[in-house]
Amino acid sequence: MRFDLGALRKASLTLFAAALVVLIPVGCGGPERAPRQPISGVDRPAEPESEPSGGGTSMAPQESPSPSASTPTGPGTPTQPTETPTQATQPTQPTQASEPPPLPARATPASDLQSFIAAVAAELRKDGSFAVVFWPLSPRPLDQVGVSSPRGKYVNRMGERLADEIASGLQAEGAKTLSGAELVNDLLAANRSLASYCDITDVFWLAERVGATYAVYGQAQVVSYEALRGDRVLELRLWAKHLPTNRTIALLSRDYREGREAQQYYKEYVLPSQIPVCSDAAQVKPSLESELEITQRIVARRVAAKVGGAMQGKVAYFEPLSFPASRKASLELVTLQDAFLRAFGAAGSDLAKGPAKLGNQSYATFGEALDEIGKRRRAYEASEVGAKSRELSANIENVLSQSGIEFVSGLEDGDMDALLRRVRAEAFRGRVEDAIDAQSLAYLQASGSAYLVRPSLLPSLEAWRLRVAVFDLSTGRKIADEAEALPASLSADLQSALR
């Protein structure tokens, strides 16, 4: 059987076309399907046509819209062909191209510094005191081997300018300051120099020496977090404190990474200043006379700041620092008084009884022996050592009196009872420095005194120490105890002066 290939090809094409005609209606016909519902969390809901185009939330900060940009521009709103996006935002741009762009909304460094100065000035005007303004310190640059210098911190150009701006700003606000060359001169007069200014912790005792009630100081340093990327921050910290209470009255804390201000500070940060401090400054050898005067003033001010308010309007008994200023200088007198008290107690504490022996000398009664002790005490007090002790005692009492504390006098010449109380009190004090003997406590309470102020100048392990303690006579408890050590370099001079 022969096949007609042409007819077979024609029949195949006809069948294929017929199959297409049948399949197309099957895939598209049938009942109408429901519209596809959006899948929650996958499909984004259609935006309403009434909303402006591009109305989605952006992660970028949103600027306040200008009046020309507040009109919707969605599909249902006619557009303004003559107004481009650049033209719509034109009112928010600077009016002059030469002016720098506006700073961010947060406070600028200048306004931060002005706020800091204003807060300090307000406190100073209210208090009437002055503030000492120290130059902010910074770490010294790394040396060639990458090790920080052991010479302490220093003042760079940035710290020098900040101190000048703070001082001039406070003066413009009507506040009193001590800064610059005046501060250097006052430190020299106070037996110190800028050689003692090596860290911000030195501010407190240096300011105290020049008699300041407030201190302004600070530090600046560059901190690198990722050196390879050049990620660095310049940290600036400024403080203003009330020294007697260590109360912070103003604080400025800012970090600078980039921007014009940061660039300016970075330039000044790496430049040295004309202010030598720490190891760069000349050392000063303190004198004994001025050091004693300054130290007693410092200690007395601390006491007045701590308990002066509570002591206002009340009587205090001041125990003079006439004896013993030096254990070695008064050793003979101490020995005589101790021997007298032992024998006097064994005899029933009656001055009319006798005989009494003081060293190699015998006396008919204890009254005569006590009179001899009084003569030796007056001779001691008239000596150079005694005069120095009385001078120190009078200066401390005078500083405390200026704070409004009222004192009663101590020993009177010719008063045997007062002399006996003094001898007993000193003997007890020689054994127990931080307490009052029972007889002295009872006598002072009966005399109407409310407080006892006790100064002392005694050698410690490393140096001599001037100390002032205050006791509440109603309880016998110590309520204040302030001390300041003299420089160790003056120990030999003081020991020689008190012999």
Backbone torsions as a table, in degrees:
resi	resn	phi	psi	omega
1	MET	NA	133.8	179.6
2	ARG	-100.8	139.4	178.1
3	PHE	-105.8	140.8	176.0
4	ASP	-90.0	103.4	-176.9
5	LEU	-62.9	-33.8	179.6
6	GLY	-67.2	-41.6	179.8
7	ALA	-68.1	-36.6	178.9
8	LEU	-64.7	-40.1	178.7
9	ARG	-65.1	-39.5	-179.2
10	LYS	-67.5	-37.0	179.1
11	ALA	-68.6	-38.2	179.3
12	SER	-63.6	-42.6	179.4
13	LEU	-64.6	-35.8	179.9
14	THR	-66.8	-44.2	178.5
15	LEU	-63.0	-38.8	-179.8
16	PHE	-65.5	-40.3	178.7
17	ALA	-66.9	-37.2	179.5
18	ALA	-66.8	-38.0	179.2
19	ALA	-64.3	-38.4	178.0
20	LEU	-63.5	-39.0	-179.8
21	VAL	-63.6	-35.6	-178.2
22	VAL	-76.5	-41.8	-174.2
23	LEU	-71.8	-37.3	-177.1
24	ILE	-60.1	-48.1	177.6
25	PRO	-64.2	-31.4	-179.3
26	VAL	-66.3	-41.0	-178.9
27	GLY	-73.4	-25.0	-173.7
28	CYS	-111.4	-16.9	-176.7
29	GLY	-85.9	-160.7	-179.9
30	GLY	88.8	-176.7	-178.5
31	PRO	-66.1	150.7	-178.1
32	GLU	-69.9	131.4	-179.1
33	ARG	-80.9	151.5	176.4
34	ALA	-71.0	149.4	179.8
35	PRO	-62.8	148.1	-178.4
36	ARG	-70.4	130.5	178.8
37	GLN	-86.4	141.8	178.1
38	PRO	-67.0	146.6	-179.8
39	ILE	-92.5	124.2	-176.9
40	SER	-63.4	133.3	178.6
41	GLY	84.4	-8.3	-179.7
42	VAL	-116.4	-55.6	-178.3
43	ASP	-84.7	143.5	175.0
44	ARG	-89.5	126.9	-180.0
45	PRO	-63.4	148.0	-179.2
46	ALA	-65.6	139.4	179.2
47	GLU	-80.4	139.4	177.1
48	PRO	-65.6	146.8	-176.7
49	GLU	-69.2	-20.3	-177.0
50	SER	-77.5	-15.9	179.4
51	GLU	-78.3	149.2	177.2
52	PRO	-66.1	151.0	176.4
53	SER	-67.9	143.6	-178.6
54	GLY	75.6	24.3	-177.0
55	GLY	-84.8	7.6	179.3
56	GLY	-70.8	163.1	-179.6
57	THR	-76.9	134.8	-179.4
58	SER	-110.2	147.7	176.6
59	MET	-76.2	-14.8	178.8
60	ALA	-76.2	152.5	178.1
61	PRO	-61.0	139.2	-179.1
62	GLN	-91.7	129.6	176.8
63	GLU	-89.1	155.3	176.9
64	SER	-66.6	128.4	-176.8
65	PRO	-68.8	143.5	176.0
66	SER	-81.9	161.1	-179.3
67	PRO	-56.9	-36.4	-178.1
68	SER	-73.9	-18.7	-178.2
69	ALA	-97.9	3.6	-176.5
70	SER	-84.8	-9.3	-179.6
71	THR	-82.9	130.2	179.4
72	PRO	-62.1	149.1	179.2
73	THR	-128.5	34.8	-179.5
74	GLY	-76.7	-172.1	-176.5
75	PRO	-62.6	-31.0	-177.0
76	GLY	-87.8	6.3	-176.2
77	THR	-119.2	133.2	178.5
78	PRO	-67.4	142.1	179.5
79	THR	-89.6	163.8	177.2
80	GLN	-105.5	99.6	-175.4
81	PRO	-65.4	-23.1	-176.6
82	THR	-88.1	-2.1	-175.1
83	GLU	-118.0	113.3	-179.9
84	THR	-90.0	162.8	176.4
85	PRO	-56.1	-35.9	178.6
86	THR	-64.4	-40.4	179.3
87	GLN	-68.6	-33.2	-177.6
88	ALA	-68.2	-31.1	-178.8
89	THR	-98.8	6.4	-176.8
90	GLN	-58.4	-37.3	-178.1
91	PRO	-63.1	-19.0	-178.1
92	THR	-86.6	-5.5	-178.4
93	GLN	-88.2	157.8	177.0
94	PRO	-59.3	147.2	-178.1
95	THR	-74.5	-25.8	179.4
96	GLN	-122.6	133.9	-177.4
97	ALA	-69.3	-23.6	-177.6
98	SER	-76.8	-18.3	-179.1
99	GLU	-77.2	145.0	178.0
100	PRO	-68.6	154.2	178.3
101	PRO	-64.3	152.2	-178.4
102	PRO	-65.5	148.5	178.4
103	LEU	-74.2	163.3	177.4
104	PRO	-59.6	169.3	-175.1
105	ALA	-68.5	-25.6	-178.8
106	ARG	-68.5	163.6	-175.6
107	ALA	-61.7	140.6	178.2
108	THR	-81.0	161.8	176.8
109	PRO	-56.2	-37.7	179.8
110	ALA	-63.0	-44.5	-179.6
111	SER	-69.9	-33.3	175.0
112	ASP	-61.0	-46.3	-179.4
113	LEU	-66.1	-39.3	178.4
114	GLN	-65.5	-38.7	176.9
115	SER	-64.8	-39.8	177.1
116	PHE	-61.4	-47.4	-179.9
117	ILE	-63.4	-41.6	-178.9
118	ALA	-62.9	-39.8	179.9
119	ALA	-65.9	-41.3	179.2
120	VAL	-67.7	-43.2	-179.0
121	ALA	-62.3	-39.4	179.5
122	ALA	-62.2	-40.8	178.8
123	GLU	-67.1	-41.5	-178.3
124	LEU	-67.6	-40.5	178.7
125	ARG	-64.5	-37.5	-179.6
126	LYS	-69.8	-38.2	-176.1
127	ASP	-85.2	-29.2	-177.8
128	GLY	82.3	2.9	-179.7
129	SER	-92.8	179.7	177.8
130	PHE	-116.6	160.0	179.3
131	ALA	-116.0	138.9	173.3
132	VAL	-93.1	129.6	-176.0
133	VAL	-106.6	111.8	177.7
134	PHE	-95.5	153.3	178.0
135	TRP	-73.3	132.2	174.8
136	PRO	-59.0	139.3	-177.6
137	LEU	-98.9	157.6	176.4
138	SER	-141.0	154.0	175.0
139	PRO	-63.0	144.8	177.1
140	ARG	-68.1	150.5	178.1
141	PRO	-60.2	151.2	177.9
142	LEU	-65.3	143.3	178.1
143	ASP	-80.6	-171.7	-171.6
144	GLN	-66.7	-26.1	-179.1
145	VAL	-95.6	6.8	174.9
146	GLY	81.7	18.4	179.6
147	VAL	-109.3	134.6	-179.4
148	SER	-61.3	145.9	-179.3
149	SER	-67.7	137.0	178.7
150	PRO	-82.8	6.9	-173.9
151	ARG	-88.7	14.4	179.6
152	GLY	84.5	-174.2	-178.7
153	LYS	-85.2	173.4	-177.5
154	TYR	-144.4	175.7	179.6
155	VAL	-108.1	119.9	175.8
156	ASN	-95.7	-177.1	-177.7
157	ARG	-62.8	-33.8	178.6
158	MET	-63.8	-46.9	179.1
159	GLY	-64.8	-37.4	178.6
160	GLU	-63.4	-44.4	-178.6
161	ARG	-68.6	-40.5	-180.0
162	LEU	-62.1	-42.4	179.0
163	ALA	-62.8	-40.6	178.1
164	ASP	-64.0	-42.3	-179.6
165	GLU	-66.0	-40.2	-179.6
166	ILE	-66.2	-46.0	-178.6
167	ALA	-63.2	-46.6	179.9
168	SER	-66.6	-35.7	178.1
169	GLY	-65.9	-41.0	177.9
170	LEU	-65.8	-40.4	178.4
171	GLN	-65.6	-37.6	177.2
172	ALA	-65.5	-26.8	178.2
173	GLU	-85.4	3.0	178.5
174	GLY	86.3	16.7	179.9
175	ALA	-99.6	152.6	179.9
176	LYS	-94.1	135.5	-177.8
177	THR	-134.5	163.3	170.8
178	LEU	-130.2	114.0	-173.7
179	SER	-155.1	173.0	174.4
180	GLY	59.7	-137.1	-177.8
181	ALA	-63.8	-33.5	178.1
182	GLU	-63.9	-38.6	177.5
183	LEU	-64.4	-42.0	178.9
184	VAL	-60.5	-44.8	-179.5
185	ASN	-65.3	-40.6	179.9
186	ASP	-67.9	-34.2	175.8
187	LEU	-65.6	-39.7	177.0
188	LEU	-63.7	-40.4	177.4
189	ALA	-66.8	-23.1	179.0
190	ALA	-95.3	22.6	176.4
191	ASN	68.4	21.9	179.6
192	ARG	-138.3	171.6	176.6
193	SER	-144.7	-178.9	177.8
194	LEU	-68.2	-6.9	173.9
195	ALA	-64.6	-21.0	178.1
196	SER	-86.8	-4.3	-177.7
197	TYR	-98.2	90.7	-177.7
198	CYS	-117.6	-14.7	-178.2
199	ASP	-154.6	161.4	-177.9
200	ILE	-66.2	-20.5	177.2
201	THR	-69.3	-18.6	177.8
202	ASP	-75.1	-13.1	-177.8
203	VAL	-60.5	-41.6	-170.7
204	PHE	-64.1	-50.5	-176.6
205	TRP	-77.6	-28.1	175.2
206	LEU	-68.8	-42.5	177.3
207	ALA	-63.9	-36.0	178.9
208	GLU	-65.2	-34.6	-178.7
209	ARG	-68.7	-31.9	179.4
210	VAL	-90.5	6.3	174.4
211	GLY	81.1	20.7	-178.5
212	ALA	-83.0	145.1	175.4
213	THR	-95.1	-26.1	-179.5
214	TYR	-126.3	151.8	177.8
215	ALA	-137.8	137.8	175.3
216	VAL	-116.8	127.2	-176.2
217	TYR	-154.7	176.1	-180.0
218	GLY	-177.5	-176.5	177.6
219	GLN	-151.3	151.8	177.2
220	ALA	-136.6	137.8	179.5
221	GLN	-152.7	150.9	177.1
222	VAL	-99.8	125.8	-179.8
223	VAL	-113.3	124.4	178.6
224	SER	-101.2	124.1	179.7
225	TYR	-95.0	-42.4	176.5
226	GLU	-133.6	97.4	-174.0
227	ALA	-62.8	-37.1	-177.5
228	LEU	-65.7	-35.4	179.8
229	ARG	-88.2	-5.2	-178.3
230	GLY	72.3	25.9	-179.5
231	ASP	-81.6	105.5	-177.4
232	ARG	-136.2	154.8	-179.3
233	VAL	-134.4	133.9	173.6
234	LEU	-97.4	114.0	-177.0
235	GLU	-99.0	126.3	178.0
236	LEU	-118.6	127.5	177.6
237	ARG	-131.7	126.4	176.9
238	LEU	-124.8	137.1	178.4
239	TRP	-126.1	150.9	167.9
240	ALA	-132.3	124.4	-173.3
241	LYS	-130.7	148.8	170.2
242	HIS	-88.5	111.5	-168.4
243	LEU	-64.8	-43.9	-177.5
244	PRO	-60.0	-31.7	-177.7
245	THR	-110.7	-3.2	-176.6
246	ASN	57.9	30.7	-178.7
247	ARG	-87.6	130.4	177.3
248	THR	-82.1	120.9	-179.8
249	ILE	-100.5	-17.8	177.2
250	ALA	-158.9	146.7	-179.4
251	LEU	-145.2	131.8	174.3
252	LEU	-122.1	124.0	-178.6
253	SER	-136.7	113.8	-179.4
254	ARG	-140.7	147.2	174.7
255	ASP	-117.1	134.9	-178.2
256	TYR	-118.3	125.3	177.6
257	ARG	-111.5	-49.0	-176.6
258	GLU	-150.9	170.4	-178.8
259	GLY	111.1	173.8	-177.0
260	ARG	-65.1	-41.3	-179.3
261	GLU	-63.7	-42.5	179.6
262	ALA	-62.6	-41.9	179.2
263	GLN	-62.1	-41.4	179.3
264	GLN	-64.5	-44.1	-179.7
265	TYR	-67.0	-38.0	178.9
266	TYR	-62.6	-39.4	178.8
267	LYS	-62.8	-44.8	-179.1
268	GLU	-73.0	-27.4	-176.3
269	TYR	-64.6	-36.0	-175.6
270	VAL	-89.8	-1.5	-179.3
271	LEU	-98.5	136.3	177.7
272	PRO	-73.5	159.1	179.1
273	SER	-106.5	-176.0	177.3
274	GLN	-100.2	16.8	-177.3
275	ILE	-107.8	100.2	177.9
276	PRO	-79.8	127.6	178.2
277	VAL	-131.6	167.1	176.7
278	CYS	55.1	-125.6	-175.8
279	SER	-70.4	-14.7	178.5
280	ASP	-82.8	-15.9	-176.8
281	ALA	-95.6	157.4	-179.8
282	ALA	-75.0	139.0	178.1
283	GLN	-77.8	152.6	179.4
284	VAL	-123.3	131.7	176.3
285	LYS	-89.5	115.7	-177.6
286	PRO	-71.6	150.8	175.6
287	SER	-98.6	149.5	-175.9
288	LEU	-65.6	-43.4	-176.1
289	GLU	-61.4	-51.7	-178.2
290	SER	-68.5	-32.3	-179.9
291	GLU	-66.5	-41.1	177.1
292	LEU	-63.8	-42.5	-179.4
293	GLU	-63.9	-44.4	-178.9
294	ILE	-68.1	-41.7	-177.7
295	THR	-64.3	-42.9	-179.4
296	GLN	-67.5	-33.2	176.9
297	ARG	-67.7	-40.0	179.5
298	ILE	-63.1	-48.1	-177.4
299	VAL	-65.4	-42.2	-179.8
300	ALA	-63.8	-38.1	178.4
301	ARG	-65.9	-38.1	178.0
302	ARG	-62.4	-43.5	179.4
303	VAL	-63.6	-45.2	-179.6
304	ALA	-62.3	-38.2	179.7
305	ALA	-68.8	-30.1	-175.7
306	LYS	-83.9	-45.5	-174.2
307	VAL	-127.2	4.6	-178.7
308	GLY	-60.4	-37.6	179.5
309	GLY	-64.1	-41.6	-179.8
310	ALA	-70.1	-25.3	-177.2
311	MET	-89.6	-3.6	-179.9
312	GLN	-60.8	133.7	176.8
313	GLY	77.1	5.4	179.8
314	LYS	-120.9	157.9	-176.6
315	VAL	-92.3	135.0	178.0
316	ALA	-122.1	141.4	176.5
317	TYR	-94.6	124.4	-179.8
318	PHE	-98.8	118.3	179.1
319	GLU	-86.1	108.7	-171.2
320	PRO	-61.7	150.6	177.8
321	LEU	-93.7	44.4	179.7
322	SER	-88.6	-14.8	-175.2
323	PHE	-166.8	132.5	-6.7
324	PRO	-99.1	120.3	175.3
325	ALA	-73.3	-33.7	179.0
326	SER	-136.5	125.4	-180.0
327	ARG	-60.3	-40.5	-177.5
328	LYS	-70.4	-40.9	-177.5
329	ALA	-66.6	-28.5	-175.7
330	SER	-114.9	21.2	-176.0
331	LEU	-61.0	-41.7	-179.0
332	GLU	-63.9	-42.6	-179.7
333	LEU	-67.5	-38.1	177.6
334	VAL	-62.4	-43.2	-179.8
335	THR	-62.7	-42.9	179.4
336	LEU	-63.0	-44.8	-178.3
337	GLN	-66.1	-40.7	179.2
338	ASP	-64.6	-41.9	179.1
339	ALA	-65.0	-39.3	178.9
340	PHE	-62.9	-45.6	-176.8
341	LEU	-65.4	-36.7	178.8
342	ARG	-65.6	-46.4	179.8
343	ALA	-69.5	-36.9	-179.3
344	PHE	-65.9	-40.3	177.8
345	GLY	-67.1	-39.5	179.1
346	ALA	-66.7	-26.1	-179.6
347	ALA	-90.2	10.1	177.5
348	GLY	89.0	11.9	177.4
349	SER	57.9	46.2	178.6
350	ASP	-119.0	116.6	-177.1
351	LEU	-66.4	-21.5	-178.6
352	ALA	-80.4	-13.2	-179.0
353	LYS	-82.8	163.4	178.7
354	GLY	-171.7	-175.2	-2.4
355	PRO	-78.1	166.6	178.6
356	ALA	-126.2	142.4	-178.0
357	LYS	-122.7	127.7	176.3
358	LEU	-119.7	105.1	-176.4
359	GLY	66.5	-124.0	178.3
360	ASN	-94.3	2.4	-176.4
361	GLN	-105.9	134.5	178.8
362	SER	-108.1	146.1	-179.2
363	TYR	-130.3	150.0	-175.5
364	ALA	-65.6	-40.0	-179.4
365	THR	-133.7	166.3	175.8
366	PHE	-69.7	-25.3	175.7
367	GLY	-63.5	-41.7	177.5
368	GLU	-66.8	-38.1	178.1
369	ALA	-64.4	-41.4	178.5
370	LEU	-66.1	-35.7	177.6
371	ASP	-63.6	-37.2	176.8
372	GLU	-65.5	-38.9	176.2
373	ILE	-61.6	-40.1	178.0
374	GLY	-62.0	-40.2	178.5
375	LYS	-64.1	-43.0	-179.7
376	ARG	-67.8	-33.7	177.2
377	ARG	-65.7	-43.3	179.8
378	ARG	-65.4	-35.4	176.6
379	ALA	-66.9	-39.2	177.6
380	TYR	-64.0	-44.3	-178.4
381	GLU	-68.2	-24.7	178.1
382	ALA	-83.4	-12.0	-179.9
383	SER	-74.5	175.7	180.0
384	GLU	-64.2	-38.6	178.3
385	VAL	-66.0	-45.8	179.4
386	GLY	-64.0	-38.1	178.4
387	ALA	-64.2	-40.3	177.7
388	LYS	-65.1	-39.4	178.9
389	SER	-64.9	-43.7	179.6
390	ARG	-65.7	-36.0	179.1
391	GLU	-64.8	-45.6	177.2
392	LEU	-60.9	-43.5	-179.3
393	SER	-62.1	-44.7	-178.9
394	ALA	-65.9	-36.9	-179.9
395	ASN	-66.5	-42.7	178.5
396	ILE	-63.6	-43.6	179.2
397	GLU	-63.0	-37.7	-179.1
398	ASN	-66.5	-42.8	179.2
399	VAL	-63.4	-42.1	178.9
400	LEU	-67.9	-34.5	178.8
401	SER	-65.3	-31.9	179.4
402	GLN	-65.6	-21.0	177.8
403	SER	-86.5	4.0	176.4
404	GLY	98.7	8.9	179.5
405	ILE	-85.3	131.3	-179.6
406	GLU	-98.2	127.3	-177.3
407	PHE	-113.4	152.5	171.7
408	VAL	-107.8	150.9	-177.2
409	SER	-73.2	160.4	-178.3
410	GLY	-97.1	-117.2	-173.1
411	LEU	-67.1	137.8	174.6
412	GLU	-114.0	141.2	-179.8
413	ASP	-62.9	138.3	176.6
414	GLY	83.5	-3.6	180.0
415	ASP	-95.0	101.4	-176.5
416	MET	-68.0	-35.4	179.0
417	ASP	-64.2	-42.8	178.9
418	ALA	-64.9	-39.7	178.2
419	LEU	-63.1	-42.0	179.7
420	LEU	-64.9	-41.6	177.3
421	ARG	-62.3	-39.3	-178.9
422	ARG	-65.5	-44.1	179.8
423	VAL	-62.7	-43.5	179.0
424	ARG	-64.6	-42.9	-178.5
425	ALA	-63.9	-40.9	-179.2
426	GLU	-69.5	-35.5	177.6
427	ALA	-65.9	-42.1	178.3
428	PHE	-67.1	-40.3	-179.7
429	ARG	-65.4	-32.8	177.4
430	GLY	-63.2	-26.1	178.9
431	ARG	-92.8	-39.9	-177.4
432	VAL	-130.7	102.6	-175.7
433	GLU	-71.5	-32.9	-171.1
434	ASP	-101.7	33.3	178.8
435	ALA	-149.9	169.3	178.8
436	ILE	-117.9	135.9	178.5
437	ASP	-68.5	154.9	-172.8
438	ALA	-62.5	-39.7	-178.3
439	GLN	-67.8	-42.6	177.9
440	SER	-65.1	-39.1	179.4
441	LEU	-62.6	-44.4	179.6
442	ALA	-65.3	-40.4	-179.6
443	TYR	-65.6	-44.9	-178.6
444	LEU	-66.2	-38.4	176.6
445	GLN	-62.9	-41.0	179.9
446	ALA	-69.5	-27.2	-178.7
447	SER	-79.2	-6.7	178.6
448	GLY	94.1	3.7	178.5
449	SER	-76.2	139.7	179.7
450	ALA	-99.7	-24.2	-177.0
451	TYR	-138.7	156.2	173.0
452	LEU	-121.0	126.5	177.0
453	VAL	-107.6	122.2	-173.9
454	ARG	-123.5	106.7	173.8
455	PRO	-90.9	156.8	176.6
456	SER	-153.3	148.6	175.9
457	LEU	-133.3	100.7	-173.4
458	LEU	-134.0	152.4	177.6
459	PRO	-75.5	139.3	173.9
460	SER	-107.1	-163.4	-176.0
461	LEU	-65.0	-40.9	-174.4
462	GLU	-109.6	-31.2	-175.7
463	ALA	-156.0	170.6	175.9
464	TRP	-74.5	149.4	-175.5
465	ARG	-133.3	128.3	174.4
466	LEU	-95.6	127.8	-173.5
467	ARG	-134.4	143.2	175.4
468	VAL	-131.5	120.9	177.7
469	ALA	-115.1	147.3	179.2
470	VAL	-123.8	131.6	-179.4
471	PHE	-116.4	139.3	172.5
472	ASP	-86.1	113.5	-174.1
473	LEU	-72.2	-15.9	177.3
474	SER	-71.1	-25.3	180.0
475	THR	-122.7	-17.0	-175.5
476	GLY	78.1	6.8	-177.4
477	ARG	-91.3	149.6	177.9
478	LYS	-81.7	128.4	-177.6
479	ILE	-111.8	-10.4	177.8
480	ALA	-153.2	144.3	179.8
481	ASP	-154.6	103.9	-178.6
482	GLU	-121.2	139.3	-177.7
483	ALA	-144.2	154.5	176.9
484	GLU	-145.3	129.4	-179.6
485	ALA	-85.9	139.9	173.7
486	LEU	-78.3	154.7	178.6
487	PRO	-56.9	140.4	-179.2
488	ALA	-60.7	-27.6	-179.9
489	SER	-66.7	-18.1	-179.5
490	LEU	-97.3	0.0	-176.9
491	SER	-60.2	-44.7	-179.3
492	ALA	-65.6	-40.4	179.3
493	ASP	-64.0	-42.0	-179.4
494	LEU	-69.1	-40.4	178.6
495	GLN	-61.5	-39.9	179.4
496	SER	-69.0	-37.3	-178.6
497	ALA	-70.2	-27.2	-176.3
498	LEU	-97.2	8.4	178.5
499	ARG	-85.0	NA	NA
